[in-house]
Amino acid sequence: MSRDWRIILRFAILCLTIAAVFFLFDKTDFFAKSWAGIWMFWASLALCPGLFLFGWWMAITEQPVQNVGLMWLVIGLINFVLYGAIGAAYVGLRKRPQESGTS
């Protein structure tokens, strides 16, 4: 595996870890009980764009959430793709100055 793919994979795995942390926090039901829960909710919106996209999709389709674990799995997969794209953009931007300097 090339160095670039490892960087992209690290970005993507980072997002799964972030989603897992928020899932565990959600399972302990701290989102509504304290000021830390409120801050954690806003942090989850900032760090998990999949949560925002999933919530937006659920609001449009008006579907109830049946399984919270499945919801966070979908959010984690959305984040995996988004953070992988961010990692690919990072690799692309990092390579661009090196390639133009050798021409």
matplotlib code that plots the C-alpha trace (Angstrom):
import matplotlib.pyplot as plt

x = [0.0, 1.4, 2.0, -0.8, -3.4, -2.3, -2.8, -6.3, -7.1, -5.9, -8.3, -11.2, -10.4, -10.1, -13.8, -14.9, -13.2, -14.9, -18.3, -17.6, -16.9, -20.1, -22.0, -20.7, -21.5, -25.0, -25.6, -24.8, -27.6, -25.5, -26.7, -29.7, -28.6, -25.8, -24.0, -21.3, -23.9, -24.9, -21.3, -20.8, -23.8, -22.4, -19.0, -20.7, -22.3, -19.0, -16.8, -19.4, -20.9, -22.6, -24.8, -26.0, -26.5, -28.3, -30.5, -31.4, -32.3, -34.4, -36.2, -37.0, -38.2, -40.0, -38.7, -38.5, -35.2, -35.7, -32.2, -29.7, -26.8, -27.7, -28.1, -24.6, -23.2, -24.7, -23.3, -19.9, -20.0, -21.0, -18.1, -15.8, -16.5, -16.3, -13.1, -11.6, -12.4, -10.8, -7.7, -7.6, -7.8, -5.0, -2.8, -3.6, -2.8, 0.4, 1.6, 0.8, 3.7, 6.2, 5.1, 5.1, 8.6, 10.1, 8.8]
y = [0.0, 3.4, 6.2, 8.2, 5.4, 5.0, 8.7, 8.5, 5.4, 7.1, 10.0, 7.6, 5.4, 8.6, 9.4, 5.9, 6.4, 9.8, 8.3, 5.4, 7.9, 9.8, 6.5, 5.4, 8.9, 8.6, 5.1, 6.4, 9.0, 12.0, 14.2, 15.6, 15.4, 17.9, 20.9, 18.5, 16.6, 19.8, 20.6, 17.0, 17.3, 20.4, 18.8, 15.8, 18.1, 19.7, 16.5, 14.2, 15.7, 12.4, 13.1, 16.3, 14.6, 11.6, 13.9, 16.0, 12.9, 11.5, 14.9, 14.9, 11.3, 11.6, 8.2, 7.3, 6.0, 2.4, 1.3, 3.8, 1.4, 1.1, 4.9, 5.5, 2.8, 4.7, 7.9, 6.3, 5.1, 8.5, 10.0, 7.3, 8.5, 12.2, 12.0, 9.7, 12.4, 15.0, 12.7, 12.4, 16.2, 16.6, 14.1, 15.9, 19.3, 18.1, 16.5, 19.5, 21.8, 18.9, 18.0, 21.6, 22.2, 19.3, 20.4]
z = [0.0, -1.0, 1.5, -0.1, 0.4, 4.0, 4.7, 3.1, 5.1, 8.3, 7.7, 7.1, 10.2, 12.3, 11.4, 12.4, 15.7, 16.2, 15.3, 17.8, 20.6, 20.0, 19.7, 23.1, 24.6, 23.0, 24.5, 28.0, 27.4, 28.4, 25.4, 27.3, 31.0, 31.5, 30.0, 28.9, 26.9, 25.1, 24.3, 23.1, 20.9, 19.2, 18.9, 17.2, 14.7, 13.9, 13.8, 12.4, 9.2, 8.7, 11.7, 10.1, 6.7, 8.2, 10.4, 7.3, 5.3, 8.2, 8.5, 4.8, 4.6, 8.0, 9.0, 12.7, 14.0, 14.9, 15.9, 17.3, 16.7, 13.0, 12.8, 14.1, 11.7, 8.8, 10.2, 10.6, 6.9, 5.7, 7.7, 6.4, 2.8, 3.7, 5.7, 3.0, 0.4, 2.7, 3.0, -0.8, -1.2, 1.4, -0.6, -3.8, -2.4, -0.8, -4.1, -6.3, -5.3, -5.6, -9.1, -10.4, -9.0, -10.9, -14.3]

ax = plt.figure().add_subplot(projection="3d")
ax.plot(x, y, z, "-o")
ax.set_aspect("equal")
plt.show()
